[in-house]
C-alpha cells in the first residue's frame, strides 16, 4: 500500500486582506492567522500609517480565527504587540506565543490563552537584536537560533542606491542557539553552530520542524555584506550589488540538543533549489519544503516573477527527497503553513501579478517603481489519500 497526496482549495474568498509574512497556528481545534504585511494595502485605516507605502506602515497585528478548518474567518482582535512580518508564532505550554519579527527586529515575547487577550512576557531578551530568526518548540522549550542582524531596510533600499549611499557594515554571522521554558529566562546553548548563518524560514512549529526526535533546519537565506532583505527579479542584478551578496541555502541539518548538529545533505546536493522565505513542516512522518523564492533572476525571462516558487518537496530522512508535482496554488513566498486536523494547511503569501509592460520597464530601469497587485488571499490543504496496492 502506498500513499498519495492531494491539494484542495479550502477558500479563495477569505475575510482578511492579502498578506505575506503572516503566521498560522492550530490551537484549541481552531486555525489562527497572526500579523503579516501587505505593501499594497492602500488607504486601509486599520493599518498604522496606511497609504504611506513603507514596509513599517503596512504591517499589522491582526489576529484572525477559523473554527471550520479555514473556510471562514473572523477578526479576533488587533493585538497589542506591534505589527510584524516573518515573526514566529508557536504553541507552547497551553499558549500561543509571538517571538521576534523581521521588521523592526522586535525582541519582545508575548503569549495568549485564546488569541484575543495577550500578555507581554518579556519586553526584551538577552540574545542580540535580530530579524528572521529561526524558531522551534522542542523538548519542552521554545528555541531561537540564527537570523539576521544589520541588514539594510527594504524601505530605503532604492533611495539609498540613487543617492550613492555607502554600503552598511557587514552583519555579524549569527550562529547562536537559545532556549527558554517560560519566555523570560533564556539559556544560550551554543554561540557557534556549524551551519552557515541564515534565517528567513517560517512554517509549522515556527519553521524548524521536529522529526525523529530532532530539530531540522532546511535551507534558508542570508543577507551578506552590504546586502538588503529586499529580493526581487524585477531588477537587473548587475546594477544592484546589494542583491549579489544574498545567499540561498539548500543544505539540511538536524540536532537532538541544539548544540551538536549533523549535516545530512550539503548545499547543492538536494534536488530542490536553495531558497529563502519558504515554509517547512513535519507531517505524515516526513519533512516538507514549500514555496519561497531565490530573490535574483537565473534567466532574463524570470524578471518580473518576483522570484516566487510553488514547488513542494518531502523527505522521510532529510537526505532523499521527492517532489510533489502539480501544485495548484500560485507562485508565492512567505506563506503561512501549519499542521491542523491531520492535514497540512497553507494560507496567504506574497503572490503578485505584474503586467508585461511593467516587466519590460523594470528591465531597463532598476529604480522603476513597479505597478503590481497581490492576488486575493486563499487557503489550501494537503491531505493524505491511500492508494490501491
Secondary structure, DSSP 8 states (H G I E B T S, - for coil): --EEEEEEEEESS-SS---BS-EEEEETTEEEEEEEE-TT-TT-TTSTTTTS--TTTSEEEEEEEESSTTSS-EEEEE-SS---SS-EEEEETTEEEEE--SGGG---EEEESSSSSEEEEES--SS---BS-EEEEETTEEEEE--B-S-B-STTHHHHHHHT------------EEEESSSSSEEEEES--SS-S-B-EEEGGGB--EETTEEEEEEEEEE-TT-BS---SSS-GGG-HHHHTEEEEEEEEEESSSSS-EEEE-TT-SSS---BSEEEEEETTEEEEE--B-SS-SSGGGTTSTTBB--EEEESSSSS-EEE----S-SBBS-EEEEETTEEEEE--B-EEE-HHHHHHHHH-TT----EEE----EEEEEEEE---
